[in-house]
Amino acid sequence: MKTIVITGASSGIGKATARYFAEQGWQVAATMRKPENETELNQIENVSVYQLDVTDNDSIANAAQQIISDFGTVDVVLNNAGYGLIGPFEAASNEQIRQQFDTNVFGLMEVTRAFLPHFRANQAGLFLNVSSIGGRITYPLNSLYHSSKWAVEGFSESLAFELGELGIQVKLIEPGGVATDFSGRSMTLAMSPDLPDYMPMAQKVAAAFQSRGSASSAEMIAAGIYEATTDGKNQLRYLLGEDAKQSYAMREQVGDDAFIAGMRERMLG
């Protein structure tokens, strides 16, 4: 029975993926900041819940050590924990910016570092890093979120070269819109009453997002993650969700400048 470690498993994509892999017969180490609040995953026979805060290096190290001790072998690590900061860059505090990168970038790197010696010793293993279609295209007022996801993209693509020589794979998961509580629990709005110049833009962007088509379910994304894990392909990127696939196909078809002009018209026109 294979084992997957999932960060950010308390809700959304992380929880849906934990359930999905458990249903496929995998052992699941579902990690989260506050496992004492979990009431569902700890009732599933082949799911074990662990405390792990990706912004706390000691928490990461302790969880990795305990998980490897409990399961013996870890086959896959899904770096899923994420945090979204939206709003004008000028309105974001230094603390908010640090939190964005501590969670989406540095936390992902530290979790990867914690499990790398185990994978290297086994000359096997797979890191699945959850990026976003927002790691390949951008929307207005998302500069900090996008910059964190573009960092994940560059880190993962380069890391795949060096780890591939050791028998370890890296893959990127790039979901489009997902119908989860991400926008409620895992998103912060940076806005200041001292910066009214941005308000008309913010209203246009909010209206444009509300008029978008239906999002993928977390369960659909979980199924895509399972396919990426088990397909045996030497493939780096997995766009998940029709909106993500269509958006990126459009960018490739018309080119960067035309795509950006079209985005400006749709979101701000």
RALIN-V833984 format. One line per field, one symbol per residue. ss: DSSP state (H for helix, E for strand, - for the rest). phi: phi as a letter, one per 40 degrees, with the letter a starting at -180 (. if undefined). A space follows every 10 residues. Layout:
ss->???
phi->???
//
This chain:
ss->--EEEE---- -HHHHHHHHH HHH---EEEE EE--HHH--- HHH---EEEE E-----HHHH HHHHHHHHHH H----EEEE- ---EEEE-HH H--HHHHHHH HHHHHHHHHH HHHHHHHHHH HH---EEEEE --HHH----- --HHHHHHHH HHHHHHHHHH HHHH----EE EEEEE--EE- -HHHH-EEEE -----HHHHH HHHHHHHHHH -----EEHHH HHHHHHHHHH ------EEEE -HHHHHHHHH HHHH-HHHHH HHHHHHHH-
phi->.cbbbbcgcc afdccccdcc ccccgccbbc bacbccccbb ccccdcbbbb cabccbcccc cccccccccc bgbbcabbcb daabbbhcdc cccdcccccd ccccbccdcc cdccccdccc ccfahbcbbc cadccbbbbc gbdccccccc ccccdccccc cccdcbgbbb bbbbcccbcb cdcccbbbcc abccbcdccd cccccccccc cccccccccc cdcccccccb cgccbcbbcb hccccccccc ccccgdcccc cccccccbc
//
